[in-house]
Structures are given as C-alpha cells and as structure tokens.
Amino acid sequence: MSKVILQGYIIVPEMDLKTVTRELVIHTKLTRAEEGCLTFEVTVEAENPNKFNVYEEFINQNAFDKHQLRVKNSNWGVATARVERHYQISAGT
C-alpha cells in the first residue's frame, strides 16, 4: 500500500484564532503519536497569521483514515469547525 500525503492550508477565522492556536499544540502531539504517522507539520504563515500551512504523511490509507476519525471526535475537530480547508491528498511511495 502507498503512503498518503495531505498538503495544503487552512484559513482560520479571527474569532477562532486563539482557540485553534492553543489546540494545535495538543493536536500536533496526539497526531505525531498515532500509529502510522510519518510526518505532521503545521506552520503559521508569517505574512498571514490566519493561514496555517499543513503537511502530513501516513504509512497507508488505513492509518490516514484512523487519523481522520480521531480528528472528527476531538477538541481539534470542534475548534476548527469553521476553518476553510484547502487540501490536496495524494498517494506517495
């Protein structure tokens, strides 16, 4: 099976910025500890503090799907309910 790569960015509404920034610390720690997570990086763009660049790699589709399920049922999922997501998901080798 191929690894799964998610890359892109989110735009966080000003009203949610403080909460999302706080929850990102916990979300990052939990995601990096997930079985099958190879890489997880989220960085705030210097010119636009509401834009968070995202890059994730998981060992396979199953690991990625488990991650997505955990996220939907997490504080991160609640905190980011109003963000605009601009992602591309692809298979890697």
N, C-alpha and C positions, 0 to 999 in steps of 0.2 A: 504494500500500500504506500501511496505517496504521502509526504507530509503536506499539511495545509498551512498556507500563508495568508494572513489577513493584513492588509496595509491600507492606510488612508488617514482620515482625521475626523474629529468631532468638533462641532461648534457648540459651546456651552452658553446658554442664556445668562446674562449678567446676574439675574436673580438667583441662579443656581451655582454660580462660580465658586463661592466659598465652600459650599457643601460638597461639590464634586471634587474640588482640590483636596479637601480633608479625606474624603472617602477613597480617593485614588491611592493613597498610601497603603491602606488596608487591602484594597482590590489587587494592587500590584503584588503584595506579599502573598496573598492567597493564590493568585494565578501562577506565580512562579513556583509555588509548592505543589501544584497539580501534577499528577502523573501524566506524562506525555507532553508537558510544556517544554519547548526547547528555548524559546526566546519570547520575552514580553517587555516591550519598551513603549512608554508613553511620555512624550515631552511637550511642554508648552512652547508654542511659537513665540519668539522674542518680540516680534512686531505686532502680535495679536494675542493677548493673554486669554482670549476666549476660544482660541483654536489649539486643540491638543492633537499632535501627530501620533499615530498608533502603528505599531508593527508587532505582529505576533506570529510565532511558528509553533505548530503542534506536530507530533510524530505521525499522526494519521487522522482520518475523518472522525473516528470514534472518540479520540481524545479531544478534538475540537468541539464535537457535539456535546460531550460531557461538560466542557468549559462553558459553552453557551447556556446549557441548562442551569448550571450553578449560578451564572450571572443573572439570569432571569429571576431567580429566587433569592437574591442578595440585596444588601443595602446599596451596593453599587447600582444594581438594576433600578431601584427606586430613585436614587439620587440623579440618575442620568435619563430618567423617563422623558424629559423634554429636550434632550440634546439632538442636534441634527447629525446623523451618521452618514459619512461618505467613505465607504469601504469598497475594496476590491478583494475578493477571495479567490485564491488560485492554488493549484497543486504544485508542489516543489519536488525536487529529487533528493 
